[in-house]
Amino acid sequence: MTIAKVAAYARNSAHESASRWIPKPRGCKGMATRTRPAPNVVASTPIALNGGEAVAYALRQIEPEIVAAYPITPQTLIIEKFAEYFADGLVRTEFIAVESEHAALSACIGASAAGARAVTATAGPGLALMFEMLGVTSGMRLPVVMHLCTRALSAPLNILGDHSDAMAMRETGWVMMSGASPQEAYDQAIVAHVIAENSAVRLPFANLIDGFAVTHAVERVDVLPDHAVKGFVGEYNPERSLLDLERPVTFGSMDTRDDYFEHKRQQQAALKAAGPVAMHALNRFAEVSGRRYDLVECYRLNDAEIGLVVMGSLDGQVRVAVDAARESGIKAGALRIRLLRPFPAPLVIAALSHLTVVGVLDRAIGFGSAGNPLYAEVAASLYHQPARPGLKSFVYGLGGRPTGHGSLMSAISELESIRTAGRTEPTTTYLGLKQ
């Protein structure tokens, strides 16, 4: 696909809430789901797996040519299990045990440029050590897949989960999708390659898995047969390869002021195109698995007056809190963000614009910024709407701190007080913070 076609594809997707590729989220006010024929679902087998093992299971089924990784908590469950598959001869993958995370992603870059399907996994400080190569991967338009087990960044040293690493990664040009359970970690591990390798995208993909809350949680995971996964993902056929001697190509060459600007604009167009491509891939996956996902997930928002926005594994607890608020007479709802990059702003607008007040739950701090990361995304999405809800920022769960039902109910109570008072204050509430 030419650069002009990629740019046109992205422009045609600008109004994504009306796009034929992006059905509007089910259960949201004024939204209708695109009808589809009855899916030809393949029978799944239920297995008890934690989130890390679920991703490793998917990798065994996919059999990428290269897996390169360095062990780091809480990612180790993925790599240890996959190393077992490799040692037992269950995969034909070349497993590269490198000396650092920087080397892990560098190995994937070289492999992908040579035409191989390449995968890595990391967490927190490991992602930080990779940081130089994150922009190299996306700038070279290499569809490497990373399974990021989200973890707090040091210092102080903390090996537990929050979203500090993922939010630091946002501006590096990767497609980023967040799961909330071992099942979703497994499913997104499969869908990731289809999105990243699409000719309109050709960008790296990060499968965000909450550290410990998902990586170490043992739940029922419905796994597809190996042949169904291989058939869905297909063979990787790169458009360009360093090993294609008939069509020589250069990756990572020096790019000065004459061309750098244009290449970055092309990269932005490709990332925008990833939105409709992701929704199409999720719809295809639903036809095979029977499990349907949207780029954003609405819960009881139709007649809601206040809403909470969340990303990741807190989603279930938020829904319980919304139900409890409803029982007490508060018209609450929730919106879960699945696709972080490209951020699905039109869908967020469609889901939230009718509310009076929206609280955004961040599991990371935007140090020194005008708003915390997810809050800033939602605020920017809603800014140009003639009628928009008031916004309130909440931070929770840093360094793996549990967020209980009481904290979420207090957030809902604060939103209801703002609604009745008729005004919001530009302050952040830190849920569960010691006083």
Order of alpha helices (4+ residues) and beta strands (2+ residues): alpha-beta-alpha-beta-alpha-beta-alpha-beta-alpha-beta-alpha-beta-alpha-beta-beta-alpha-alpha-beta-beta-alpha-beta-beta-alpha-beta-alpha-beta-alpha-beta
